[in-house]
């Protein structure tokens, strides 16, 4: 058996064995188009134009509403030009709202577990002006005026704290009052009166009360109701002066530093008693020696400090 060697070209030239395939007929369906035809475009344009024409036509209700209901003009609110008033007139108004002719007596009170002070009418005012004063003569002040704005606060703050006379029932009230209003308002205080200062039970609160008063360097009068002056004993007066110095040396030194003289605060202190409440006559001059001894001892303590 003989083998015939064929070249590579001959092998490539030989056709490969093909498998017969079945040709299927095409499905008969409608051709899908992804863009509108000319007829559809014309219909949509026509429909849109019909809608626009209908929208452009004004409704009869709108015409009736526009003609029968006219627009209301805006009413301009007019406010009283208080801030533009002359200073003299504003100060007069502030005086009526913030200044009391009576001593503003303050007493302690606890509200919602907080210590505050409230107004109280003093006994001497009741006696001097009659019982008709009860319930109706409490100082009717309007301190909320200070909350109007910053300019009004700057104008009224010196009037409220500087033009009124404050009477404290005890040292606890002074401590609460000064701690509540702050050092800035304390600096405006001018006339103060303290009752029941020299009681043994108040010695611990005395120092705290005068410490909060250290910023009140513009005081023109500090009255102390002291019953010891009725004894007429100069030796007792020197002991009371030493007690007062221990309680109030911070305030005494602050006033002396501001005034430029060590004993400047001594001239502001007045030992006094309510002549109506204690039924005494202070015009006889029998107490002058006691008061002079008190102030002399106080000056010595200030210069030796």
Order of alpha helices (4+ residues) and beta strands (2+ residues): alpha-alpha-alpha-alpha-beta-beta-alpha-alpha-beta-alpha-beta-alpha-beta-alpha-beta-alpha-alpha
